[in-house]
């Protein structure tokens, strides 16, 4: 293969990769803007640290008997 063909294929691959990345970025921004609360992830609601979320203690380990 000639050097020109290799350069052409490399440029074509980079252009296609850039187009894919731009489309993914557009979709991520669109999803973030459509989020009603403006949250970007994480817990569904904040909860205080040190408070059990399910109201009971975890099972004791085997060595605690």
N, CA, C, O and CB atoms as a CASP TS submission, in Angstrom:
PFRMAT TS
TARGET T0000
AUTHOR 0000-0000-0000
METHOD Language model
MODEL 1
PARENT N/A
ATOM      1  N   UNK     1       0.832  -1.175   0.000  1.00  0.00           N
ATOM      2  CA  UNK     1       0.000   0.000   0.000  1.00  0.00           C
ATOM      3  C   UNK     1       0.882   1.245   0.000  1.00  0.00           C
ATOM      4  O   UNK     1       1.981   1.270   0.554  1.00  0.00           O
ATOM      5  CB  UNK     1      -0.949  -0.006   1.207  1.00  0.00           C
ATOM      6  N   UNK     2       0.361   2.242  -0.628  1.00  0.00           N
ATOM      7  CA  UNK     2       1.130   3.477  -0.692  1.00  0.00           C
ATOM      8  C   UNK     2       0.937   4.283   0.583  1.00  0.00           C
ATOM      9  O   UNK     2      -0.020   4.085   1.332  1.00  0.00           O
ATOM     10  CB  UNK     2       0.724   4.306  -1.918  1.00  0.00           C
ATOM     11  N   UNK     3       1.864   5.189   0.804  1.00  0.00           N
ATOM     12  CA  UNK     3       1.816   6.042   1.983  1.00  0.00           C
ATOM     13  C   UNK     3       0.600   6.965   1.929  1.00  0.00           C
ATOM     14  O   UNK     3       0.003   7.266   2.963  1.00  0.00           O
ATOM     15  CB  UNK     3       3.108   6.865   2.103  1.00  0.00           C
ATOM     16  N   UNK     4       0.234   7.413   0.732  1.00  0.00           N
ATOM     17  CA  UNK     4      -0.937   8.282   0.598  1.00  0.00           C
ATOM     18  C   UNK     4      -2.209   7.568   1.028  1.00  0.00           C
ATOM     19  O   UNK     4      -3.063   8.160   1.688  1.00  0.00           O
ATOM     20  CB  UNK     4      -1.077   8.770  -0.843  1.00  0.00           C
ATOM     21  N   UNK     5      -2.340   6.295   0.657  1.00  0.00           N
ATOM     22  CA  UNK     5      -3.529   5.528   1.015  1.00  0.00           C
ATOM     23  C   UNK     5      -3.602   5.339   2.533  1.00  0.00           C
ATOM     24  O   UNK     5      -4.679   5.435   3.123  1.00  0.00           O
ATOM     25  CB  UNK     5      -3.525   4.158   0.300  1.00  0.00           C
ATOM     26  N   UNK     6      -2.465   5.074   3.156  1.00  0.00           N
ATOM     27  CA  UNK     6      -2.431   4.892   4.609  1.00  0.00           C
ATOM     28  C   UNK     6      -2.814   6.195   5.307  1.00  0.00           C
ATOM     29  O   UNK     6      -3.579   6.182   6.271  1.00  0.00           O
ATOM     30  CB  UNK     6      -1.027   4.423   5.071  1.00  0.00           C
ATOM     31  N   UNK     7      -2.290   7.304   4.830  1.00  0.00           N
ATOM     32  CA  UNK     7      -2.651   8.597   5.424  1.00  0.00           C
ATOM     33  C   UNK     7      -4.131   8.896   5.234  1.00  0.00           C
ATOM     34  O   UNK     7      -4.780   9.440   6.127  1.00  0.00           O
ATOM     35  CB  UNK     7      -1.809   9.723   4.811  1.00  0.00           C
ATOM     36  N   UNK     8      -4.663   8.540   4.072  1.00  0.00           N
ATOM     37  CA  UNK     8      -6.084   8.756   3.803  1.00  0.00           C
ATOM     38  C   UNK     8      -6.946   7.931   4.765  1.00  0.00           C
ATOM     39  O   UNK     8      -7.911   8.439   5.336  1.00  0.00           O
ATOM     40  CB  UNK     8      -6.417   8.393   2.338  1.00  0.00           C
ATOM     41  N   UNK     9      -6.591   6.663   4.936  1.00  0.00           N
ATOM     42  CA  UNK     9      -7.351   5.796   5.835  1.00  0.00           C
ATOM     43  C   UNK     9      -7.251   6.278   7.287  1.00  0.00           C
ATOM     44  O   UNK     9      -8.235   6.225   8.025  1.00  0.00           O
ATOM     45  CB  UNK     9      -6.849   4.349   5.723  1.00  0.00           C
ATOM     46  N   UNK    10      -6.073   6.745   7.695  1.00  0.00           N
ATOM     47  CA  UNK    10      -5.891   7.254   9.051  1.00  0.00           C
ATOM     48  C   UNK    10      -6.760   8.487   9.283  1.00  0.00           C
ATOM     49  O   UNK    10      -7.415   8.602  10.319  1.00  0.00           O
ATOM     50  CB  UNK    10      -4.412   7.587   9.307  1.00  0.00           C
ATOM     51  N   UNK    11      -6.766   9.397   8.331  1.00  0.00           N
ATOM     52  CA  UNK    11      -7.578  10.607   8.457  1.00  0.00           C
ATOM     53  C   UNK    11      -9.064  10.259   8.482  1.00  0.00           C
ATOM     54  O   UNK    11      -9.836  10.851   9.236  1.00  0.00           O
ATOM     55  CB  UNK    11      -7.279  11.581   7.302  1.00  0.00           C
ATOM     56  N   UNK    12      -9.454   9.300   7.657  1.00  0.00           N
ATOM     57  CA  UNK    12     -10.851   8.876   7.614  1.00  0.00           C
ATOM     58  C   UNK    12     -11.266   8.256   8.953  1.00  0.00           C
ATOM     59  O   UNK    12     -12.351   8.541   9.461  1.00  0.00           O
ATOM     60  CB  UNK    12     -11.073   7.869   6.464  1.00  0.00           C
ATOM     61  N   UNK    13     -10.402   7.408   9.523  1.00  0.00           N
ATOM     62  CA  UNK    13     -10.688   6.784  10.813  1.00  0.00           C
ATOM     63  C   UNK    13     -10.802   7.833  11.914  1.00  0.00           C
ATOM     64  O   UNK    13     -11.709   7.766  12.744  1.00  0.00           O
ATOM     65  CB  UNK    13      -9.599   5.765  11.167  1.00  0.00           C
ATOM     66  N   UNK    14      -9.886   8.803  11.924  1.00  0.00           N
ATOM     67  CA  UNK    14      -9.922   9.843  12.953  1.00  0.00           C
ATOM     68  C   UNK    14     -11.177  10.705  12.820  1.00  0.00           C
ATOM     69  O   UNK    14     -11.783  11.082  13.823  1.00  0.00           O
ATOM     70  CB  UNK    14      -8.668  10.723  12.867  1.00  0.00           C
ATOM     71  N   UNK    15     -11.563  11.013  11.592  1.00  0.00           N
ATOM     72  CA  UNK    15     -12.777  11.807  11.376  1.00  0.00           C
ATOM     73  C   UNK    15     -14.006  11.053  11.868  1.00  0.00           C
ATOM     74  O   UNK    15     -14.874  11.633  12.521  1.00  0.00           O
ATOM     75  CB  UNK    15     -12.935  12.163   9.883  1.00  0.00           C
ATOM     76  N   UNK    16     -14.082   9.754  11.555  1.00  0.00           N
ATOM     77  CA  UNK    16     -15.219   8.954  11.999  1.00  0.00           C
ATOM     78  C   UNK    16     -15.271   8.851  13.528  1.00  0.00           C
ATOM     79  O   UNK    16     -16.347   8.906  14.122  1.00  0.00           O
ATOM     80  CB  UNK    16     -15.152   7.555  11.382  1.00  0.00           C
ATOM     81  N   UNK    17     -14.105   8.703  14.157  1.00  0.00           N
ATOM     82  CA  UNK    17     -14.047   8.624  15.614  1.00  0.00           C
ATOM     83  C   UNK    17     -14.487   9.950  16.234  1.00  0.00           C
ATOM     84  O   UNK    17     -15.185   9.958  17.248  1.00  0.00           O
ATOM     85  CB  UNK    17     -12.621   8.257  16.083  1.00  0.00           C
ATOM     86  N   UNK    18     -14.086  11.061  15.635  1.00  0.00           N
ATOM     87  CA  UNK    18     -14.477  12.374  16.132  1.00  0.00           C
ATOM     88  C   UNK    18     -15.984  12.582  16.000  1.00  0.00           C
ATOM     89  O   UNK    18     -16.614  13.150  16.892  1.00  0.00           O
ATOM     90  CB  UNK    18     -13.724  13.473  15.381  1.00  0.00           C
ATOM     91  N   UNK    19     -16.554  12.130  14.904  1.00  0.00           N
ATOM     92  CA  UNK    19     -17.999  12.244  14.701  1.00  0.00           C
ATOM     93  C   UNK    19     -18.753  11.420  15.740  1.00  0.00           C
ATOM     94  O   UNK    19     -19.752  11.881  16.293  1.00  0.00           O
ATOM     95  CB  UNK    19     -18.383  11.789  13.280  1.00  0.00           C
ATOM     96  N   UNK    20     -18.279  10.198  16.009  1.00  0.00           N
ATOM     97  CA  UNK    20     -18.919   9.355  17.024  1.00  0.00           C
ATOM     98  C   UNK    20     -18.828   9.992  18.405  1.00  0.00           C
ATOM     99  O   UNK    20     -19.806   9.996  19.153  1.00  0.00           O
ATOM    100  CB  UNK    20     -18.277   7.962  17.047  1.00  0.00           C
ATOM    101  N   UNK    21     -17.653  10.534  18.750  1.00  0.00           N
ATOM    102  CA  UNK    21     -17.474  11.163  20.060  1.00  0.00           C
ATOM    103  C   UNK    21     -18.374  12.388  20.203  1.00  0.00           C
ATOM    104  O   UNK    21     -18.945  12.619  21.269  1.00  0.00           O
ATOM    105  CB  UNK    21     -16.004  11.558  20.269  1.00  0.00           C
ATOM    106  N   UNK    22     -18.500  13.172  19.135  1.00  0.00           N
ATOM    107  CA  UNK    22     -19.349  14.356  19.188  1.00  0.00           C
ATOM    108  C   UNK    22     -20.816  13.961  19.368  1.00  0.00           C
ATOM    109  O   UNK    22     -21.550  14.626  20.100  1.00  0.00           O
ATOM    110  CB  UNK    22     -19.174  15.197  17.913  1.00  0.00           C
ATOM    111  N   UNK    23     -21.241  12.902  18.716  1.00  0.00           N
ATOM    112  CA  UNK    23     -22.624  12.445  18.849  1.00  0.00           C
ATOM    113  C   UNK    23     -22.893  11.931  20.263  1.00  0.00           C
ATOM    114  O   UNK    23     -23.947  12.213  20.834  1.00  0.00           O
ATOM    115  CB  UNK    23     -22.929  11.344  17.818  1.00  0.00           C
ATOM    116  N   UNK    24     -21.950  11.182  20.831  1.00  0.00           N
ATOM    117  CA  UNK    24     -22.114  10.704  22.205  1.00  0.00           C
ATOM    118  C   UNK    24     -22.162  11.875  23.182  1.00  0.00           C
ATOM    119  O   UNK    24     -22.972  11.879  24.109  1.00  0.00           O
ATOM    120  CB  UNK    24     -20.971   9.743  22.583  1.00  0.00           C
ATOM    121  N   UNK    25     -21.304  12.861  22.981  1.00  0.00           N
ATOM    122  CA  UNK    25     -21.288  14.033  23.851  1.00  0.00           C
ATOM    123  C   UNK    25     -22.615  14.785  23.753  1.00  0.00           C
ATOM    124  O   UNK    25     -23.139  15.256  24.763  1.00  0.00           O
ATOM    125  CB  UNK    25     -20.114  14.964  23.485  1.00  0.00           C
ATOM    126  N   UNK    26     -23.151  14.897  22.554  1.00  0.00           N
ATOM    127  CA  UNK    26     -24.430  15.571  22.366  1.00  0.00           C
ATOM    128  C   UNK    26     -25.540  14.827  23.104  1.00  0.00           C
ATOM    129  O   UNK    26     -26.391  15.451  23.738  1.00  0.00           O
ATOM    130  CB  UNK    26     -24.765  15.683  20.870  1.00  0.00           C
ATOM    131  N   UNK    27     -25.535  13.498  23.025  1.00  0.00           N
ATOM    132  CA  UNK    27     -26.565  12.709  23.700  1.00  0.00           C
ATOM    133  C   UNK    27     -26.457  12.825  25.219  1.00  0.00           C
ATOM    134  O   UNK    27     -27.477  12.895  25.905  1.00  0.00           O
ATOM    135  CB  UNK    27     -26.464  11.244  23.282  1.00  0.00           C
ATOM    136  N   UNK    28     -25.241  12.846  25.749  1.00  0.00           N
ATOM    137  CA  UNK    28     -25.048  12.978  27.193  1.00  0.00           C
ATOM    138  C   UNK    28     -25.543  14.336  27.665  1.00  0.00           C
ATOM    139  O   UNK    28     -26.222  14.428  28.688  1.00  0.00           O
ATOM    140  CB  UNK    28     -23.564  12.789  27.568  1.00  0.00           C
ATOM    141  N   UNK    29     -25.212  15.381  26.933  1.00  0.00           N
ATOM    142  CA  UNK    29     -25.674  16.715  27.317  1.00  0.00           C
ATOM    143  C   UNK    29     -27.195  16.820  27.230  1.00  0.00           C
ATOM    144  O   UNK    29     -27.827  17.462  28.069  1.00  0.00           O
ATOM    145  CB  UNK    29     -25.023  17.779  26.427  1.00  0.00           C
ATOM    146  N   UNK    30     -27.772  16.194  26.223  1.00  0.00           N
ATOM    147  CA  UNK    30     -29.223  16.214  26.066  1.00  0.00           C
ATOM    148  C   UNK    30     -29.893  15.505  27.240  1.00  0.00           C
ATOM    149  O   UNK    30     -30.899  15.980  27.765  1.00  0.00           O
ATOM    150  CB  UNK    30     -29.635  15.555  24.734  1.00  0.00           C
ATOM    151  N   UNK    31     -29.336  14.373  27.648  1.00  0.00           N
ATOM    152  CA  UNK    31     -29.892  13.630  28.782  1.00  0.00           C
ATOM    153  C   UNK    31     -29.748  14.431  30.076  1.00  0.00           C
ATOM    154  O   UNK    31     -30.656  14.426  30.908  1.00  0.00           O
ATOM    155  CB  UNK    31     -29.196  12.260  28.924  1.00  0.00           C
ATOM    156  N   UNK    32     -28.627  15.115  30.254  1.00  0.00           N
ATOM    157  CA  UNK    32     -28.414  15.903  31.468  1.00  0.00           C
ATOM    158  C   UNK    32     -29.372  17.086  31.521  1.00  0.00           C
ATOM    159  O   UNK    32     -29.854  17.447  32.595  1.00  0.00           O
ATOM    160  CB  UNK    32     -26.963  16.395  31.541  1.00  0.00           C
ATOM    161  N   UNK    33     -29.648  17.686  30.378  1.00  0.00           N
ATOM    162  CA  UNK    33     -30.552  18.831  30.355  1.00  0.00           C
ATOM    163  C   UNK    33     -32.000  18.407  30.596  1.00  0.00           C
ATOM    164  O   UNK    33     -32.788  19.183  31.137  1.00  0.00           O
ATOM    165  CB  UNK    33     -30.438  19.563  29.022  1.00  0.00           C
ATOM    166  N   UNK    34     -32.355  17.193  30.204  1.00  0.00           N
ATOM    167  CA  UNK    34     -33.731  16.749  30.350  1.00  0.00           C
ATOM    168  C   UNK    34     -34.043  16.225  31.755  1.00  0.00           C
ATOM    169  O   UNK    34     -35.198  15.940  32.072  1.00  0.00           O
ATOM    170  CB  UNK    34     -34.026  15.681  29.333  1.00  0.00           C
ATOM    171  N   UNK    35     -33.019  16.101  32.586  1.00  0.00           N
ATOM    172  CA  UNK    35     -33.236  15.634  33.954  1.00  0.00           C
ATOM    173  C   UNK    35     -34.024  16.699  34.716  1.00  0.00           C
ATOM    174  O   UNK    35     -33.594  17.849  34.807  1.00  0.00           O
ATOM    175  CB  UNK    35     -31.876  15.326  34.668  1.00  0.00           C
ATOM    176  N   UNK    36     -35.159  16.318  35.252  1.00  0.00           N
ATOM    177  CA  UNK    36     -36.066  17.302  35.854  1.00  0.00           C
ATOM    178  C   UNK    36     -35.478  17.991  37.081  1.00  0.00           C
ATOM    179  O   UNK    36     -35.699  19.185  37.277  1.00  0.00           O
ATOM    180  CB  UNK    36     -37.361  16.633  36.232  1.00  0.00           C
ATOM    181  N   UNK    37     -34.736  17.264  37.907  1.00  0.00           N
ATOM    182  CA  UNK    37     -34.172  17.866  39.119  1.00  0.00           C
ATOM    183  C   UNK    37     -32.813  18.502  38.879  1.00  0.00           C
ATOM    184  O   UNK    37     -32.277  19.162  39.769  1.00  0.00           O
ATOM    185  CB  UNK    37     -34.053  16.824  40.206  1.00  0.00           C
ATOM    186  N   UNK    38     -32.259  18.320  37.721  1.00  0.00           N
ATOM    187  CA  UNK    38     -30.945  18.866  37.447  1.00  0.00           C
ATOM    188  C   UNK    38     -29.822  18.059  38.066  1.00  0.00           C
ATOM    189  O   UNK    38     -28.679  18.515  38.103  1.00  0.00           O
ATOM    190  CB  UNK    38     -30.873  20.266  37.931  1.00  0.00           C
ATOM    191  N   UNK    39     -30.134  16.856  38.557  1.00  0.00           N
ATOM    192  CA  UNK    39     -29.107  16.002  39.151  1.00  0.00           C
ATOM    193  C   UNK    39     -28.310  15.326  38.053  1.00  0.00           C
ATOM    194  O   UNK    39     -28.809  15.110  36.949  1.00  0.00           O
ATOM    195  CB  UNK    39     -29.734  14.950  40.089  1.00  0.00           C
ATOM    196  N   UNK    40     -27.064  14.995  38.367  1.00  0.00           N
ATOM    197  CA  UNK    40     -26.220  14.330  37.397  1.00  0.00           C
ATOM    198  C   UNK    40     -25.879  12.901  37.831  1.00  0.00           C
ATOM    199  O   UNK    40     -24.982  12.285  37.254  1.00  0.00           O
ATOM    200  CB  UNK    40     -24.949  15.131  37.181  1.00  0.00           C
ATOM    201  N   UNK    41     -26.558  12.379  38.809  1.00  0.00           N
ATOM    202  CA  UNK    41     -26.284  11.023  39.266  1.00  0.00           C
ATOM    203  C   UNK    41     -26.174  10.982  40.773  1.00  0.00           C
ATOM    204  O   UNK    41     -26.390  11.991  41.444  1.00  0.00           O
ATOM    205  CB  UNK    41     -25.007  10.486  38.632  1.00  0.00           C
ATOM    206  N   UNK    42     -25.848   9.850  41.294  1.00  0.00           N
ATOM    207  CA  UNK    42     -25.704   9.703  42.731  1.00  0.00           C
ATOM    208  C   UNK    42     -26.975   9.175  43.359  1.00  0.00           C
ATOM    209  O   UNK    42     -27.804   8.554  42.694  1.00  0.00           O
ATOM    210  CB  UNK    42     -25.323  11.023  43.361  1.00  0.00           C
ATOM    211  N   UNK    43     -27.118   9.427  44.632  1.00  0.00           N
ATOM    212  CA  UNK    43     -28.266   8.909  45.371  1.00  0.00           C
ATOM    213  C   UNK    43     -29.554   9.571  44.888  1.00  0.00           C
ATOM    214  O   UNK    43     -29.549  10.718  44.441  1.00  0.00           O
ATOM    215  CB  UNK    43     -28.082   9.136  46.883  1.00  0.00           C
ATOM    216  N   UNK    44     -30.645   8.836  44.985  1.00  0.00           N
ATOM    217  CA  UNK    44     -31.935   9.369  44.567  1.00  0.00           C
ATOM    218  C   UNK    44     -32.345  10.539  45.464  1.00  0.00           C
ATOM    219  O   UNK    44     -32.978  11.490  45.006  1.00  0.00           O
ATOM    220  CB  UNK    44     -33.009   8.264  44.597  1.00  0.00           C
ATOM    221  N   UNK    45     -31.979  10.460  46.740  1.00  0.00           N
ATOM    222  CA  UNK    45     -32.225  11.581  47.641  1.00  0.00           C
ATOM    223  C   UNK    45     -31.098  11.588  48.661  1.00  0.00           C
ATOM    224  O   UNK    45     -30.562  10.529  48.988  1.00  0.00           O
ATOM    225  CB  UNK    45     -33.637  11.477  48.339  1.00  0.00           C
ATOM    226  N   UNK    46     -30.738  12.719  49.156  1.00  0.00           N
ATOM    227  CA  UNK    46     -29.647  12.764  50.141  1.00  0.00           C
ATOM    228  C   UNK    46     -30.075  12.122  51.457  1.00  0.00           C
ATOM    229  O   UNK    46     -31.240  12.223  51.841  1.00  0.00           O
ATOM    230  CB  UNK    46     -29.199  14.218  50.385  1.00  0.00           C
ATOM    231  N   UNK    47     -29.169  11.480  52.136  1.00  0.00           N
ATOM    232  CA  UNK    47     -29.467  10.922  53.452  1.00  0.00           C
ATOM    233  C   UNK    47     -28.309  11.258  54.385  1.00  0.00           C
ATOM    234  O   UNK    47     -27.153  11.304  53.963  1.00  0.00           O
ATOM    235  CB  UNK    47     -29.700   9.373  53.377  1.00  0.00           C
ATOM    236  N   UNK    48     -28.626  11.491  55.648  1.00  0.00           N
ATOM    237  CA  UNK    48     -27.581  11.889  56.582  1.00  0.00           C
ATOM    238  C   UNK    48     -26.569  10.777  56.820  1.00  0.00           C
ATOM    239  O   UNK    48     -26.915   9.596  56.819  1.00  0.00           O
ATOM    240  CB  UNK    48     -28.194  12.311  57.896  1.00  0.00           C
ATOM    241  N   UNK    49     -25.345  11.162  57.019  1.00  0.00           N
ATOM    242  CA  UNK    49     -24.304  10.164  57.283  1.00  0.00           C
ATOM    243  C   UNK    49     -24.493   9.557  58.674  1.00  0.00           C
ATOM    244  O   UNK    49     -24.933  10.232  59.604  1.00  0.00           O
ATOM    245  CB  UNK    49     -22.896  10.798  57.159  1.00  0.00           C
ATOM    246  N   UNK    50     -24.157   8.289  58.797  1.00  0.00           N
ATOM    247  CA  UNK    50     -24.219   7.620  60.082  1.00  0.00           C
ATOM    248  C   UNK    50     -25.603   7.108  60.446  1.00  0.00           C
ATOM    249  O   UNK    50     -25.774   6.541  61.525  1.00  0.00           O
ATOM    250  CB  UNK    50     -23.748   8.540  61.136  1.00  0.00           C
ATOM    251  N   UNK    51     -26.577   7.284  59.599  1.00  0.00           N
ATOM    252  CA  UNK    51     -27.930   6.814  59.880  1.00  0.00           C
ATOM    253  C   UNK    51     -28.198   5.597  59.011  1.00  0.00           C
ATOM    254  O   UNK    51     -27.965   5.620  57.803  1.00  0.00           O
ATOM    255  CB  UNK    51     -28.991   7.933  59.623  1.00  0.00           C
ATOM    256  N   UNK    52     -28.691   4.533  59.634  1.00  0.00           N
ATOM    257  CA  UNK    52     -28.997   3.343  58.854  1.00  0.00           C
ATOM    258  C   UNK    52     -30.175   3.619  57.950  1.00  0.00           C
ATOM    259  O   UNK    52     -31.143   4.261  58.357  1.00  0.00           O
ATOM    260  CB  UNK    52     -29.286   2.145  59.765  1.00  0.00           C
ATOM    261  N   UNK    53     -30.097   3.139  56.737  1.00  0.00           N
ATOM    262  CA  UNK    53     -31.150   3.420  55.777  1.00  0.00           C
ATOM    263  C   UNK    53     -32.303   2.437  55.878  1.00  0.00           C
ATOM    264  O   UNK    53     -33.408   2.746  55.433  1.00  0.00           O
ATOM    265  CB  UNK    53     -30.591   3.403  54.384  1.00  0.00           C
ATOM    266  N   UNK    54     -32.075   1.254  56.457  1.00  0.00           N
ATOM    267  CA  UNK    54     -33.111   0.230  56.442  1.00  0.00           C
ATOM    268  C   UNK    54     -33.647  -0.092  57.823  1.00  0.00           C
ATOM    269  O   UNK    54     -34.458  -1.009  57.955  1.00  0.00           O
ATOM    270  CB  UNK    54     -32.583  -1.017  55.812  1.00  0.00           C
ATOM    271  N   UNK    55     -33.224   0.634  58.875  1.00  0.00           N
ATOM    272  CA  UNK    55     -33.827   0.527  60.185  1.00  0.00           C
ATOM    273  C   UNK    55     -33.416  -0.638  61.045  1.00  0.00           C
ATOM    274  O   UNK    55     -33.944  -0.771  62.149  1.00  0.00           O
ATOM    275  CB  UNK    55     -35.229   0.481  60.030  1.00  0.00           C
ATOM    276  N   UNK    56     -32.522  -1.481  60.621  1.00  0.00           N
ATOM    277  CA  UNK    56     -32.075  -2.570  61.482  1.00  0.00           C
ATOM    278  C   UNK    56     -30.593  -2.788  61.285  1.00  0.00           C
ATOM    279  O   UNK    56     -30.023  -2.418  60.258  1.00  0.00           O
ATOM    280  CB  UNK    56     -32.857  -3.866  61.193  1.00  0.00           C
ATOM    281  N   UNK    57     -29.985  -3.388  62.270  1.00  0.00           N
ATOM    282  CA  UNK    57     -28.557  -3.601  62.184  1.00  0.00           C
ATOM    283  C   UNK    57     -28.254  -4.758  61.238  1.00  0.00           C
ATOM    284  O   UNK    57     -29.098  -5.633  61.041  1.00  0.00           O
ATOM    285  CB  UNK    57     -27.969  -3.869  63.573  1.00  0.00           C
ATOM    286  N   UNK    58     -27.087  -4.772  60.665  1.00  0.00           N
ATOM    287  CA  UNK    58     -26.722  -5.889  59.790  1.00  0.00           C
ATOM    288  C   UNK    58     -26.537  -7.157  60.611  1.00  0.00           C
ATOM    289  O   UNK    58     -26.341  -7.098  61.824  1.00  0.00           O
ATOM    290  CB  UNK    58     -25.433  -5.570  59.000  1.00  0.00           C
ATOM    291  N   UNK    59     -26.601  -8.291  59.951  1.00  0.00           N
ATOM    292  CA  UNK    59     -26.410  -9.576  60.648  1.00  0.00           C
ATOM    293  C   UNK    59     -25.029  -9.619  61.273  1.00  0.00           C
ATOM    294  O   UNK    59     -24.073  -9.107  60.691  1.00  0.00           O
ATOM    295  CB  UNK    59     -26.598 -10.775  59.675  1.00  0.00           C
ATOM    296  N   UNK    60     -24.906 -10.214  62.437  1.00  0.00           N
ATOM    297  CA  UNK    60     -23.569 -10.346  63.044  1.00  0.00           C
ATOM    298  C   UNK    60     -22.712 -11.321  62.239  1.00  0.00           C
ATOM    299  O   UNK    60     -23.223 -12.247  61.609  1.00  0.00           O
ATOM    300  CB  UNK    60     -23.679 -10.824  64.517  1.00  0.00           C
ATOM    301  N   UNK    61     -21.423 -11.098  62.274  1.00  0.00           N
ATOM    302  CA  UNK    61     -20.521 -11.987  61.556  1.00  0.00           C
ATOM    303  C   UNK    61     -20.389 -13.307  62.319  1.00  0.00           C
ATOM    304  O   UNK    61     -20.816 -13.406  63.470  1.00  0.00           O
ATOM    305  CB  UNK    61     -19.132 -11.322  61.360  1.00  0.00           C
ATOM    306  N   UNK    62     -19.802 -14.312  61.683  1.00  0.00           N
ATOM    307  CA  UNK    62     -19.678 -15.634  62.287  1.00  0.00           C
ATOM    308  C   UNK    62     -18.805 -15.593  63.535  1.00  0.00           C
ATOM    309  O   UNK    62     -19.011 -16.389  64.451  1.00  0.00           O
ATOM    310  CB  UNK    62     -19.103 -16.625  61.280  1.00  0.00           C
ATOM    311  N   UNK    63     -17.835 -14.683  63.592  1.00  0.00           N
ATOM    312  CA  UNK    63     -16.923 -14.611  64.737  1.00  0.00           C
ATOM    313  C   UNK    63     -17.521 -13.917  65.948  1.00  0.00           C
ATOM    314  O   UNK    63     -16.909 -13.944  67.016  1.00  0.00           O
ATOM    315  CB  UNK    63     -15.669 -13.903  64.339  1.00  0.00           C
ATOM    316  N   UNK    64     -18.681 -13.301  65.831  1.00  0.00           N
ATOM    317  CA  UNK    64     -19.259 -12.552  66.935  1.00  0.00           C
ATOM    318  C   UNK    64     -20.062 -13.421  67.893  1.00  0.00           C
ATOM    319  O   UNK    64     -20.504 -12.914  68.924  1.00  0.00           O
ATOM    320  CB  UNK    64     -20.130 -11.464  66.400  1.00  0.00           C
ATOM    321  N   UNK    65     -20.270 -14.687  67.610  1.00  0.00           N
ATOM    322  CA  UNK    65     -21.094 -15.562  68.461  1.00  0.00           C
ATOM    323  C   UNK    65     -20.403 -15.944  69.733  1.00  0.00           C
ATOM    324  O   UNK    65     -20.968 -16.674  70.548  1.00  0.00           O
ATOM    325  CB  UNK    65     -21.475 -16.806  67.720  1.00  0.00           C
TER
END
